[in-house]
């Protein structure tokens, strides 16, 4: 009788558990299994620890973690370019959101250092190359160890050697704080191919070619400006320094890195003379001295100029997707290195890495920041921004998908021609911006007032040695 009482008690207990748990299918199955167990020949023993999987309610699913939000500061390239990259990154990394703050170039030079020293929340900071790296590096983490810890490959394996070595040059402690998106150089030339064809012109290579080019445009279409470029002081300095590399590749480095070069040398004097005399001879119109950057671009993009001089950061105009998305009506554009302005030179350029992505020390999301930087500089993100051609990619082994970027063979060939000098530059475009303004002002003074070249180069050498330019050397 005792055995029957125990059996009945157990059956009653299981029935109560099943009733308490409702009609859930898994609980019903458990109850049926318990009933089958009660029908066996083995004696039923009281269980001091009932089956928790049968009796306890199911554990709730853990809530998905909120995506990490990265704060990203930059000044270049455009918002539209970055939005494509961010959309692609977020689709591939649903656990990360990216919020971008995009600043004007000059404002960024002041805003970023102040924000970093103030401890503002910034997870990824784009750093302007040249002097900004040393200015902000106390608030940045060395990047190579972060890549070793969080990226799919070491940083030096993802970049072409020149990009890696130039990144190291920028920090006076020899550490690597940035991963650059690519290279920029100046100056280069862009051409309206439809106007070239209409006027029966070829892309000029030498000074004689350029003079004949200008004379042909003026005789056939006096309503056009043969060559458009900004007369701002910094860009006139860019043209002169490009010519120094045509004469003596490596000249700028010899001055910039205190390796025996001088502004009062024959090389710089010849380049200065080549540019100022081009204005005297009518190769360059003095009208451009009144053009600011925006107006110089507008003149070319509206079809009012045949040639446009600027840095390779304007190479987007060669890209059909870029022209379409920015409402640029030109249908066919090509490019070349700056035509030779002296006899016996060779095409060259000064080039340097640009848009160096870094991780501020106070970021709380460094692993996620590294994932974004890798995506942008050496991952799938390169394909998303390269269609706008803001820089020549620094990603090792990368080839631009020409069919997705260029609408004509001439556009692709033009891009290849400037890429060839850009990836084998004469010197680094590691500018000293305040000195560049002084040098450009000297060029303008000689064009307008006729101050001699010899006086100008002596003046600039004295300026360089004056101690007013703290980042010399």
C-alpha positions in Angstrom: 0.0 0.0 0.0 2.9 2.3 0.8 4.3 1.7 -2.7 1.0 2.7 -4.3 0.7 5.8 -2.2 4.1 7.0 -3.3 3.3 6.3 -6.9 0.0 8.3 -6.7 1.7 11.2 -5.0 4.3 11.5 -7.8 1.6 11.4 -10.5 -0.3 14.1 -8.7 2.9 16.3 -8.4 3.6 16.0 -12.1 0.0 16.8 -13.0 0.2 20.0 -10.9 3.5 21.0 -12.6 1.9 20.5 -16.0 -1.1 22.5 -15.1 1.0 25.4 -13.7 3.0 25.6 -16.9 0.0 25.9 -19.1 -0.3 24.5 -22.6 3.3 25.0 -23.8 4.1 22.2 -26.2 7.5 21.4 -24.7 6.0 21.2 -21.2 3.3 18.8 -22.4 5.9 16.5 -23.9 7.8 16.5 -20.6 4.6 15.6 -18.7 3.9 12.7 -21.0 7.4 11.4 -20.6 6.9 11.6 -16.8 3.7 9.6 -17.0 5.5 6.9 -19.1 8.2 6.7 -16.4 5.6 6.1 -13.7 4.3 3.0 -15.6 7.6 1.2 -15.5 8.3 -1.8 -13.2 11.0 0.1 -11.4 9.9 1.5 -8.0 9.3 5.3 -8.0 11.6 7.1 -5.6 10.9 10.6 -4.3 13.1 13.1 -6.2 14.6 15.8 -4.0 15.8 17.8 -7.1 13.1 17.8 -9.7 13.9 18.1 -13.4 14.6 21.8 -13.9 14.3 21.6 -17.7 10.8 20.4 -17.3 9.6 22.5 -14.4 11.4 25.9 -14.8 10.1 28.5 -17.4 12.4 29.0 -20.4 15.1 31.6 -20.0 14.5 34.7 -22.1 16.7 35.3 -25.1 19.5 37.8 -24.3 18.9 41.2 -25.8 21.1 42.1 -28.7 23.8 44.6 -27.7 23.3 48.1 -29.0 25.6 48.9 -32.0 28.8 50.8 -31.1 28.7 54.3 -32.5 32.0 55.7 -33.7 32.6 59.5 -33.9 34.7 60.2 -37.1 36.2 63.6 -37.8 37.6 64.6 -41.2 37.9 67.4 -43.8 38.3 65.4 -47.0 37.0 64.0 -49.3 33.4 65.1 -49.8 30.4 64.1 -47.7 28.9 62.1 -50.6 32.0 60.1 -51.0 32.2 59.3 -47.3 28.5 58.4 -47.1 29.0 55.6 -49.6 31.9 54.2 -47.6 30.0 54.5 -44.3 27.0 52.8 -45.7 29.1 49.9 -47.0 31.0 49.5 -43.7 27.8 49.5 -41.6 26.2 46.9 -43.9 29.3 44.7 -43.4 29.5 45.5 -39.7 25.9 45.8 -38.3 27.4 46.1 -34.8 29.0 49.4 -35.6 27.5 52.8 -36.6 29.7 55.7 -37.8 28.8 59.4 -37.3 30.9 61.7 -39.4 31.8 65.4 -38.7 33.1 67.0 -41.9 34.9 70.4 -41.6 36.4 72.9 -44.0 40.1 72.5 -44.6 41.4 75.6 -42.8 38.9 75.3 -39.9 40.0 71.7 -39.4 43.6 72.7 -38.8 42.4 74.6 -35.6 39.4 72.4 -34.6 41.0 69.0 -34.5 44.0 69.8 -32.2 41.8 71.7 -29.8 39.2 69.0 -29.7 41.8 66.3 -29.0 43.5 68.2 -26.2 40.1 69.0 -24.7 39.2 65.3 -24.6 36.2 65.5 -27.0 34.8 62.1 -28.0 36.5 61.2 -31.3 37.1 57.6 -32.2 38.7 58.1 -35.6 40.5 61.3 -36.6 41.7 62.1 -40.1 45.0 63.8 -39.8 46.3 66.3 -42.4 49.8 65.2 -43.3 52.9 67.3 -42.9 53.0 69.2 -39.7 49.7 68.2 -38.1 51.0 64.7 -37.1 53.5 66.0 -34.7 51.0 68.5 -33.4 48.3 66.0 -32.5 50.4 62.8 -31.8 50.4 63.3 -28.0 46.6 62.6 -28.2 46.9 59.6 -30.5 47.7 55.9 -30.0 50.5 54.3 -32.1 48.6 52.5 -34.9 50.8 49.5 -35.6 50.2 47.8 -32.3 46.4 48.4 -32.6 46.5 46.8 -36.1 48.5 43.8 -34.7 45.8 43.3 -32.1 42.5 44.1 -34.0 43.1 44.1 -37.8 43.3 41.1 -40.2 46.9 41.9 -41.2 49.8 44.1 -39.9 49.6 47.7 -41.1 52.9 47.5 -43.1 51.5 44.6 -45.1 48.4 46.5 -46.2 50.2 49.6 -47.6 52.6 50.2 -50.4 56.1 50.8 -49.0 56.2 54.5 -49.9 53.0 55.1 -47.9 54.4 53.3 -44.9 57.8 55.0 -44.9 56.3 58.5 -45.5 53.9 57.9 -42.6 56.9 57.3 -40.3 58.7 60.4 -41.5 55.9 62.6 -40.1 56.4 61.8 -36.4 59.6 63.0 -34.8 59.5 60.0 -32.4 59.6 57.5 -35.3 56.2 56.0 -34.3 53.4 55.3 -36.8 50.2 57.2 -35.9 48.3 57.2 -39.2 47.1 54.9 -42.0 46.9 57.0 -45.2 44.2 56.6 -47.7 46.6 57.4 -50.6 48.8 59.9 -52.4 48.3 63.5 -53.7 50.6 65.5 -55.8 50.9 68.9 -57.5 50.8 70.4 -60.0 49.0 68.5 -62.8 47.1 69.5 -65.9 43.5 68.6 -67.0 42.0 69.0 -70.4 38.5 69.4 -72.0 38.9 66.7 -74.7 35.9 68.0 -76.7 37.6 71.4 -77.0 40.9 69.8 -77.9 39.2 67.9 -80.7 37.3 71.0 -81.9 40.5 73.0 -82.1 42.7 70.2 -83.4 45.0 70.3 -80.4 47.2 67.7 -78.7 48.1 67.5 -75.1 51.3 69.6 -74.8 54.5 68.2 -73.4 57.1 70.9 -73.6 57.2 74.7 -73.1 57.2 75.2 -76.9 54.1 72.9 -77.2 52.4 74.9 -74.5 53.1 78.2 -76.2 51.8 76.9 -79.5 48.7 75.5 -77.7 47.9 78.9 -76.1 48.4 80.8 -79.4 46.1 78.3 -81.2 43.3 78.7 -78.7 43.6 82.5 -78.8 43.4 82.6 -82.6 40.6 80.1 -83.0 38.4 80.8 -79.9 39.3 84.1 -78.3 36.3 83.7 -76.1 38.1 80.9 -74.2 40.7 81.0 -71.5 43.5 78.7 -72.7 44.7 77.8 -69.2 42.7 78.3 -66.0 44.2 78.1 -62.5 44.0 80.0 -59.3 46.4 82.9 -58.8 46.4 82.2 -55.0 49.9 82.5 -53.6 50.1 78.9 -52.4 49.3 77.5 -55.9 51.9 79.6 -57.6 54.4 78.2 -55.2 53.1 74.7 -56.2 53.8 75.4 -59.9 57.3 76.7 -59.2 58.2 73.7 -57.0 56.8 71.3 -59.7 59.3 72.9 -62.1 62.1 72.4 -59.7 61.4 68.7 -59.8 61.4 68.8 -63.6 64.9 70.3 -63.4 66.3 68.4 -60.5 64.2 65.6 -59.0 64.7 65.6 -55.2 65.4 69.3 -55.0 62.6 70.1 -52.5 63.6 67.2 -50.2 67.2 68.6 -50.2 65.8 71.9 -48.8 63.0 70.5 -46.7 65.1 67.9 -44.8 68.1 70.1 -44.6 70.2 68.0 -46.9 72.2 70.7 -48.6 69.5 72.4 -50.8 68.9 76.1 -50.8 66.3 78.6 -52.2 69.1 80.8 -53.6 70.4 77.9 -55.7 70.5 77.8 -59.5 67.8 75.1 -59.6 65.2 77.2 -57.7 66.1 80.4 -59.5 65.6 78.6 -62.9 62.2 77.3 -61.8 61.2 80.7 -60.5 62.3 82.4 -63.7 60.5 79.7 -65.9 57.1 80.5 -64.2 57.4 84.3 -64.0 58.6 84.5 -67.6 55.6 82.3 -68.7 53.4 85.3 -67.6 55.6 87.7 -69.4 55.4 85.7 -72.6 51.6 85.2 -72.4 51.7 81.5 -71.9 50.0 82.1 -68.6 47.4 84.9 -68.6 47.7 87.5 -65.8 43.9 87.3 -65.6 44.3 84.1 -63.5 45.8 86.2 -60.7 42.3 87.4 -60.0 40.8 83.8 -59.9 40.2 82.2 -56.6 40.1 78.4 -56.4 36.4 78.1 -56.8 36.2 80.4 -59.8 39.2 78.7 -61.6 37.4 75.3 -61.3 34.1 76.8 -62.5 35.7 78.3 -65.6 37.0 74.9 -66.6 33.9 72.9 -65.7 31.6 75.3 -67.5 33.6 74.8 -70.7 35.2 78.3 -70.7 38.8 77.0 -70.5 40.6 74.3 -72.4 43.2 73.4 -69.8 43.0 73.5 -66.0 46.0 73.3 -63.6 45.6 72.0 -60.1 46.7 69.2 -57.8 45.8 65.6 -58.2 43.1 66.1 -55.6 41.0 67.4 -58.5 41.4 64.1 -60.5 37.7 63.3 -59.7 36.9 65.3 -62.8 38.3 62.3 -64.8 35.7 60.0 -63.3 32.3 59.7 -65.0 30.5 58.7 -61.8 32.0 61.8 -60.0 30.9 64.1 -62.8 27.4 62.7 -62.9 27.0 62.9 -59.1 28.3 66.5 -59.0 26.4 67.8 -62.0 29.5 68.5 -64.1 28.5 68.8 -67.7 31.9 67.9 -69.2 31.6 64.7 -71.1 35.3 63.9 -71.8 38.3 64.9 -69.8 41.9 63.8 -69.8 45.1 64.7 -67.9 48.9 64.9 -68.0 51.8 65.9 -65.8 52.5 69.6 -65.9 54.1 70.4 -69.3 57.9 71.0 -69.1 58.6 74.7 -68.5 62.3 74.4 -69.0 64.5 72.7 -71.6 66.1 69.4 -70.8 63.9 68.5 -67.9 61.6 65.5 -67.3 58.1 65.2 -66.1 57.9 65.0 -62.4 55.9 66.0 -59.4 56.0 66.3 -55.6 53.7 63.8 -54.0 52.9 62.7 -50.5 50.4 60.6 -48.5 47.2 62.3 -47.5 44.1 61.7 -45.2 45.9 59.7 -42.5 43.4 57.9 -40.3 44.2 57.7 -36.6 42.8 56.5 -33.3 42.7 59.1 -30.5 43.9 57.8 -27.2 40.7 58.6 -25.4 38.5 56.5 -27.8 36.6 53.8 -25.9 36.1 51.8 -29.1 39.6 51.2 -30.5 38.9 47.8 -31.9 36.0 49.0 -33.9 37.9 52.1 -35.0 40.7 49.9 -36.4 38.1 47.8 -38.3 36.8 51.0 -39.9 40.3 52.3 -40.7 41.3 48.9 -42.3 38.1 48.9 -44.3 38.8 52.4 -45.7 42.5 52.1 -46.4 43.0 48.5 -47.5 39.6 46.8 -47.5 36.4 46.8 -49.6 35.9 50.4 -48.8 38.6 51.4 -51.3 36.3 50.4 -54.2 33.6 52.7 -52.8 35.7 55.9 -52.6 38.1 55.4 -55.5 35.3 56.2 -58.1 35.7 59.8 -57.0 39.6 59.6 -57.4 40.3 61.9 -54.3 43.7 60.2 -53.9 45.7 57.5 -55.6 45.1 54.5 -53.2 47.9 53.5 -50.9 46.6 49.9 -50.6 49.2 47.3 -51.6 48.5 45.6 -54.9 45.4 47.6 -55.7 44.3 48.3 -59.3 41.5 50.8 -60.0 38.4 49.1 -61.7 38.8 51.3 -64.8 35.4 50.3 -66.3 33.6 51.5 -63.2 35.4 54.9 -63.3 36.4 56.1 -66.7 34.1 56.5 -69.7 36.8 56.8 -72.3 40.3 55.4 -72.9 41.7 58.9 -73.0 40.4 59.6 -69.4 42.0 56.3 -68.2 45.2 57.1 -70.1 45.4 60.6 -68.6 44.9 59.2 -65.1 47.7 56.6 -65.7 50.0 59.4 -66.8 49.7 61.4 -63.7 49.7 58.3 -61.5 53.0 57.3 -63.0 54.7 60.4 -61.7 52.7 60.4 -58.5 53.9 57.0 -57.4 57.5 57.8 -58.3 57.7 61.5 -57.2 60.8 63.7 -57.4 60.2 64.9 -53.8 57.7 64.6 -51.0 54.9 67.2 -51.0 55.6 67.8 -47.3 54.8 71.5 -47.4 55.6 74.2 -44.9 52.4 76.1 -45.5 53.3 79.5 -44.1 56.5 79.5 -46.0 54.6 78.4 -49.2 52.5 81.6 -48.9 55.6 83.7 -48.6 57.2 82.1 -51.7 53.9 82.5 -53.7 53.8 86.2 -52.7 57.3 86.6 -54.1 56.2 85.1 -57.4 53.2 87.5 -57.6 55.5 90.4 -56.8 57.8 89.6 -59.6 55.0 89.1 -62.1 53.3 92.5 -61.2 56.3 94.6 -60.1 59.2 93.0 -61.9 61.3 92.4 -58.9 64.3 90.4 -60.1 64.5 86.6 -59.6 67.9 87.0 -57.9 66.5 89.4 -55.3 63.5 87.1 -54.6 65.5 83.9 -54.1 67.9 85.7 -51.7 64.9 87.1 -49.8 63.4 83.6 -49.6 66.6 82.0 -48.3 66.8 84.7 -45.6 63.2 84.0 -44.7 63.9 80.2 -44.5 66.8 80.8 -42.1 65.0 83.5 -40.0 63.5 81.1 -37.5 60.0 82.3 -38.3 59.0 78.9 -39.7 59.1 76.5 -36.8 58.7 73.4 -38.8 61.7 73.8 -41.0 64.1 70.9 -41.2 
